[in-house]
Amino acid sequence: MINIGNQPQFYNALLSIYELDSMSAFWDFFQGESRLMTLLIAHGQKESNPSLLARELHVTKGRVTAILNGLERKGLVELQRSSADKRRITVSLTAKGTEQATAKIEGVVAYIDKWALALGQDKVDELTDILDRTSAILKEMM
């Protein structure tokens, strides 16, 4: 048996959300390929590079390189040498990548809207406050 400390109900509530099949696409959106593509959408026409993406994703440059290589193989990003500095690689979404990233963003927004509607505005506000406080607490613990 796993010792889950003094808060088994809290632990089990978090685990039950994490294990929901319907949440897998939601979690995917906040990490890996989907998160990187979302950042590229947010950058718009601004030039991106692996080092900048690694800092924003809070992962190693090696992890970003692996993600970019996979996205490039799928035809979702384009990697080019910078015209200003040949040592730098610039990253941009292809049309297919932009389409796929936009569809994922729209899907997650629709999911969040449906979730919020089911909770009701008072509970959404309460949950938002709890999540903001949790984020601040966890940052202090690091």
C-alpha positions as CSV (number, residue, x, y, z in Angstrom):
1,M,0.0,0.0,0.0
2,I,1.2,3.5,-0.8
3,N,1.5,6.0,2.1
4,I,-0.4,9.1,0.8
5,G,0.2,11.1,3.9
6,N,-2.4,12.9,6.0
7,Q,-4.7,14.0,3.2
8,P,-6.0,10.9,1.4
9,Q,-9.2,12.5,0.2
10,F,-7.2,15.4,-1.3
11,Y,-4.8,13.0,-2.9
12,N,-7.6,10.8,-4.2
13,A,-9.5,13.8,-5.6
14,L,-6.4,14.9,-7.5
15,L,-5.8,11.4,-8.8
16,S,-9.3,10.9,-9.9
17,I,-9.1,14.1,-12.1
18,Y,-5.7,13.1,-13.4
19,E,-6.9,9.7,-14.5
20,L,-10.0,10.8,-16.4
21,D,-9.8,9.8,-20.0
22,S,-11.4,13.1,-21.0
23,M,-8.5,15.0,-19.3
24,S,-5.7,13.4,-21.4
25,A,-6.1,15.9,-24.3
26,F,-6.4,18.7,-21.7
27,W,-3.1,17.7,-20.0
28,D,-1.4,17.2,-23.4
29,F,-2.2,20.8,-24.3
30,F,0.0,22.1,-21.4
31,Q,3.1,20.1,-22.2
32,G,5.3,18.7,-25.0
33,E,4.4,19.3,-28.7
34,S,1.1,21.0,-28.1
35,R,2.5,23.5,-25.6
36,L,5.4,24.3,-27.9
37,M,3.1,24.9,-30.8
38,T,0.8,27.1,-28.6
39,L,3.9,29.2,-27.8
40,L,4.7,29.6,-31.4
41,I,1.1,30.8,-32.1
42,A,1.5,33.3,-29.2
43,H,4.8,34.5,-30.7
44,G,3.0,35.3,-33.9
45,Q,5.4,36.7,-36.5
46,K,8.1,37.2,-33.8
47,E,11.1,35.0,-34.4
48,S,11.5,32.0,-32.1
49,N,14.5,29.8,-31.5
50,P,15.1,26.6,-29.4
51,S,16.8,28.5,-26.6
52,L,13.9,30.9,-26.1
53,L,11.4,28.1,-26.3
54,A,13.3,26.1,-23.7
55,R,13.3,29.0,-21.3
56,E,9.5,29.6,-21.8
57,L,8.7,25.9,-21.4
58,H,11.0,25.4,-18.4
59,V,12.7,22.4,-20.1
60,T,16.2,21.7,-21.4
61,K,17.3,22.8,-24.9
62,G,17.8,19.1,-25.7
63,R,14.1,18.4,-24.8
64,V,13.0,21.3,-27.1
65,T,15.3,19.9,-29.9
66,A,13.7,16.5,-29.6
67,I,10.2,18.0,-29.7
68,L,11.1,20.2,-32.7
69,N,12.6,17.3,-34.6
70,G,9.3,15.3,-34.1
71,L,7.2,18.3,-35.2
72,E,9.4,18.8,-38.2
73,R,9.1,15.2,-39.3
74,K,5.3,15.6,-39.1
75,G,5.5,18.8,-41.2
76,L,4.2,21.0,-38.4
77,V,7.2,23.3,-38.0
78,E,10.0,24.6,-40.2
79,L,13.5,25.0,-38.9
80,Q,15.8,27.4,-40.7
81,R,19.2,29.0,-40.1
82,S,18.8,32.7,-39.0
83,S,19.8,35.1,-41.7
84,A,21.2,37.5,-39.1
85,D,23.3,34.8,-37.2
86,K,24.0,31.5,-39.0
87,R,24.6,29.8,-35.7
88,R,21.0,30.3,-34.7
89,I,18.0,28.2,-35.7
90,T,14.7,29.9,-36.2
91,V,11.5,28.1,-35.7
92,S,8.1,28.7,-37.3
93,L,4.9,26.8,-37.7
94,T,3.9,25.6,-41.1
95,A,0.4,26.2,-42.4
96,K,-0.4,22.6,-41.3
97,G,1.1,23.3,-37.9
98,T,-0.8,26.5,-37.5
99,E,-4.1,24.8,-38.4
100,Q,-3.4,21.9,-36.0
101,A,-2.4,24.2,-33.1
102,T,-5.4,26.5,-33.7
103,A,-7.7,23.5,-33.6
104,K,-6.2,22.3,-30.4
105,I,-6.5,25.7,-28.8
106,E,-10.2,25.9,-29.9
107,G,-10.8,22.4,-28.5
108,V,-9.3,23.3,-25.1
109,V,-11.2,26.6,-24.9
110,A,-14.5,24.8,-25.7
111,Y,-13.6,22.2,-23.0
112,I,-12.9,24.8,-20.4
113,D,-16.1,26.7,-21.3
114,K,-18.2,23.6,-21.0
115,W,-16.5,22.8,-17.6
116,A,-17.1,26.3,-16.4
117,L,-20.7,26.3,-17.5
118,A,-21.3,23.0,-15.6
119,L,-19.6,24.5,-12.4
120,G,-21.4,27.8,-12.5
121,Q,-19.7,31.2,-12.2
122,D,-19.5,31.3,-8.4
123,K,-17.7,27.9,-8.3
124,V,-15.4,29.0,-11.2
125,D,-14.4,32.1,-9.3
126,E,-13.8,30.0,-6.1
127,L,-11.8,27.4,-8.0
128,T,-9.7,30.1,-9.7
129,D,-8.9,31.7,-6.3
130,I,-7.9,28.3,-5.0
131,L,-5.7,27.6,-8.0
132,D,-4.1,31.0,-7.8
133,R,-3.4,30.5,-4.1
134,T,-2.1,27.0,-4.8
135,S,0.3,28.3,-7.5
136,A,1.7,30.9,-5.1
137,I,2.1,28.3,-2.3
138,L,3.9,25.9,-4.6
139,K,6.2,28.6,-5.9
140,E,7.2,29.4,-2.3
141,M,7.8,25.8,-1.5
142,M,10.4,25.5,-4.3
